[in-house]
Structures are given as structure tokens and as C-alpha cells.
Amino acid sequence: MNSMDEFYIGAVLPKLATGEIKACEQHPRFLLFPAGEYGGVALHEIRYTADFRLDYADGAVEIVEVKSKFVRKMQRDYPVRRRIFIEQIARPAGWRFREIITADSRDEIKRWRELAREVK
């Protein structure tokens, strides 16, 4: 079971059962910049995909990211996309944002070691 599954089973499902959370969307996508063109350069749309959007019974909305240290480090543009999402979408809407950084799995540690050997 991965960390996202653990979060869903341990934190989301119980609150869905009690009605504290009224809706949970997994992998919601948010448009940060539309596709376009500038000076002859094609600009692709830029999206931010979160792990969860939680809609609470009290009207609050929370966006949750669950990432291992390995994945966070490998997604080099993640901090920039996260910041743009927070500033352009989450903060103006009054949404909460939570980032859960988990320990690396055995497979991820193995991959770190492989990458380290490739660099040498």
C-alpha cells in the first residue's frame, strides 16, 4: 500500500463516513496557464494536479499533496507549480493546502542508490 492509499484509508474514509468530509476528488487538475503562442513560440498549457481535493461539510476546501522525499526531489518543477497553484488558485479561493512528505520506500531508496552510481 502506498502513502496516498494510507492517507485515503486512514484520514479521508473515516471523515467521509461521519459526514465531516462531503466529497473527495482524487487527482483534481487545475489549469495554471492556458495554451498559447508568443513571438512564434508555441506555449503548452500548464496544469497542476494535486492528490486530493477534500470538500468539508462546513464549506471548507482542502487540497492535499502526499509525496515521498524521492518523488518530491525528482519532480524538479513541483515547488514552482505548487507556488503558482497556491498564489493563483488556492489562496484567492480561501482553500487550505496541506503537503505530507513521507519517508522514502525501499524501492525509492534503491532508485536513489542507482542514480548515485550513475553519477559516479
N, C-alpha and C positions, 0 to 999 in steps of 0.2 A: 504494500500500500504506500502510495507517495504522500508527500506533505499536504498537497491540495485535498486529497481524499480524506486525510486525517482531520484537516480543518473543517471540511464539509460535514463529516460524520460527528465530530466532537463538538463543534461550535455552532454550526448552522442548523442541522437537523433538529436538535433539541429546541431551538428557538422557533423553528417553523412549527413544531408540534404544539408549542404553548401559544402560538399566535403572536409572539413578540416580533418575529420577522414574518411579513406577509408575502414576500416574494424574493426569490433568489434567482439571479441570472448568472450562469457561468459563461465566462469568456465574452463579456459585452465589449463591443467595438465602438470606438469614438473617433470621429473624423477630426484631426487636428488641422490639416491643411488640405484643401481640395486640389485636384489635378489642375494643371495649367501650363502656361508657357511664358517664358521671359527671355527676351533677346535671342530668340531662336532655340532656346534650351527647353526641352520638354521636362516639365516638373510633375513627378508622380504624386498621387495623393499620399498623405502620411496619416496613419491611424495609430491609435493607442488601444491595445487590447489588455484589459485587466483580467484577473482571475475570477472575481466575483463582484456583482452589484447586489447589495442587500437593501431591500426596502422594508423599513420597520413600520410597525403599526402606528407609531406616533408621528409618522410622516418623514422621519429622518432617512437619509440615503447614505450608505457607506460603500466605498469602493475598497476592495481588499486585494492585495498582491501577496502571494505566497511564493517565495523564491529561495532556493538554496544559495549558499555563498558562491558555488561554482557557476550556476546559471546567471546570477547577478553580474559576476565578473565577465562572463563570456558575452553577454548582451551589452556590448560597449556603449550603445546608444540609449540604453534603458534610462539612465539618470536624466538625460536631456528630454526624452519623450515623457517621462514621468513629470518633470517640472512643467513642461508645456501643458500637459493634461491638467495638472493641478491649477496652474495660473489661468488657463483659458476656459476650463470647464468646471472642475470641482469647486474651487474657491468661489467663483461668481454664483454658482448654484447653491452654495452653503452645504455641500456634501462633505462628509468625513472621508478621510483617506487613511488606510492602515496598511503598513508594509510589514510582513512577517518574514524574517530572514531565518532560514532553518540551517541546521548543520548539513554538511555535505554527506551524501550517501556513499556507500562503498564503491559503487560504480563511478561516481563523480571523483572520488579520491583517486581511483585507478586512472581515470582520464587525466587528472591533474599531473600525475606521475608520468604518463605517456607524453603529455605536452612538454614537460620539463626535459625529458630525454630528447625530444625532437629539437629543442632549442640548443642543447649542448653540442 
